[in-house]
């Protein structure tokens, strides 16, 4: 039977007036303006519609870019609500019609969404919606070439059904479906009014999407603003900054309640509480001075509802890139400042060394003459003879003290580089063997374990053998003093393609982290008064650098120290011999 003909005898109840439909629209708009979730919004809107028209089921199926969501509210004694998020299948409009609708003719669905149903067909409105009050009777629908007509049933046991398509924007659309177990529950006028309601729903969906997008933008801008505020806080280390930055990322995501984040920089991780591996992740690289040093990553916990599509917005991906870029710039600026400060300190240190060197050279030259006189006259007195034993002992003390003072002057001149070096072909292993000859007795006397590891086939180098001998002795004596009469001393030689190495290791007291940067400073010493001049390591440093090498130190308090002297292997010994 024709729906339109049948409904002519049915009166529209007085409560379903235009004013009531306006009130319904206002209530839907009110729900749209509230700060609620999508499910809360759909539950409220479907309840309002059901209370208004008394139907048994309200359904929405709405496209949203790459996804679709389906909502079904069944109003019965055991009310049930179904929410399902589905992947959008491109070019398959029929997929929008959920299986709950049980329409067994796909061309009908396509025509309905495209608003191409012939409004002369029974149950089709002027705006392209479909409704029927007697779903038990088959519905006649023409096939694609309109040469035949195909009949099909709308099942599920519902008798009255309304299907109203609506648009949310030019790319997305949806369907509002109302069902009732009663026959002829809806009038044609009511269907037309619900077409107006569906248009309002479309506008409301657009409004909620726009508002949600604005909220996301605010969160992203807040994240960037807070990063700038944290950077401006004085006294924070880079590690503290990175941990603070990673805490800002989850609140900036679309689903902050289930979001996690981590920053990996130079293989060290900074994570939010409860971070765990997830298949829902996005990351961006940290590129500092054109070098990839790590990445930032956000993720969603998998125990939460499964996402059928990519849960990350394109704007969030851009935010990650922006944050990664900002963090990279902050790191680069910090490292540049640190390097600049280091260079400035090296410059100041070099200036101090130059000043001390000039002073040392002047003092040494001034002391050489009186020391020579003291030593010469003491030796003349001793040669005169007929001196009491006590006087001879005193003269010996004067001679020894003068020799010790002259050795200190010699060290000052070496430090000031006022003494010319003699370059020759040097076998470092031979230097070690000869040097140990003079100190092995002390090592044995103090019961210190000695281990010697000399590399075979060690290349010869162009160097001053006397100065290298002094390097060895100073480093060994320095190690023995840190052992305090017990422990182990290891002396090794090594070589590679470019350098030979002299390595002095001990299991002594070690050097604190605070003092380590100062050990090569002239006159710096931790020894008691009278036990060291503070020139030993500074002289070693001067000799090594004058040979084009470098010295590296690693030390730990209570564990010991390791000094490694590296001197380059000359590629042209004849050229070196001329130095």
Secondary structure as GFF3:
##gff-version 3
##sequence-region A 1 579
A	DSSP	alpha_helix	3	6	.	.	.	ID=ss1
A	DSSP	three_ten_helix	7	9	.	.	.	ID=ss2
A	DSSP	alpha_helix	18	33	.	.	.	ID=ss3
A	DSSP	alpha_helix	38	53	.	.	.	ID=ss4
A	DSSP	beta_strand	57	64	.	.	.	ID=ss5
A	DSSP	beta_strand	67	74	.	.	.	ID=ss6
A	DSSP	beta_strand	80	87	.	.	.	ID=ss7
A	DSSP	three_ten_helix	93	96	.	.	.	ID=ss8
A	DSSP	three_ten_helix	99	101	.	.	.	ID=ss9
A	DSSP	alpha_helix	106	113	.	.	.	ID=ss10
A	DSSP	beta_strand	130	132	.	.	.	ID=ss11
A	DSSP	beta_strand	139	142	.	.	.	ID=ss12
A	DSSP	beta_strand	149	152	.	.	.	ID=ss13
A	DSSP	beta_strand	160	167	.	.	.	ID=ss14
A	DSSP	beta_strand	173	180	.	.	.	ID=ss15
A	DSSP	alpha_helix	188	231	.	.	.	ID=ss16
A	DSSP	alpha_helix	238	249	.	.	.	ID=ss17
A	DSSP	three_ten_helix	250	252	.	.	.	ID=ss18
A	DSSP	three_ten_helix	256	258	.	.	.	ID=ss19
A	DSSP	beta_strand	259	265	.	.	.	ID=ss20
A	DSSP	beta_strand	268	271	.	.	.	ID=ss21
A	DSSP	beta_strand	280	288	.	.	.	ID=ss22
A	DSSP	beta_strand	291	300	.	.	.	ID=ss23
A	DSSP	alpha_helix	314	384	.	.	.	ID=ss24
A	DSSP	alpha_helix	389	415	.	.	.	ID=ss25
A	DSSP	beta_strand	424	426	.	.	.	ID=ss26
A	DSSP	alpha_helix	428	445	.	.	.	ID=ss27
A	DSSP	beta_strand	449	453	.	.	.	ID=ss28
A	DSSP	beta_strand	461	463	.	.	.	ID=ss29
A	DSSP	alpha_helix	465	483	.	.	.	ID=ss30
A	DSSP	beta_strand	488	495	.	.	.	ID=ss31
A	DSSP	beta_strand	499	506	.	.	.	ID=ss32
A	DSSP	alpha_helix	513	516	.	.	.	ID=ss33
A	DSSP	alpha_helix	536	546	.	.	.	ID=ss34
A	DSSP	beta_strand	550	556	.	.	.	ID=ss35
A	DSSP	beta_strand	560	568	.	.	.	ID=ss36
A	DSSP	alpha_helix	573	577	.	.	.	ID=ss37
###
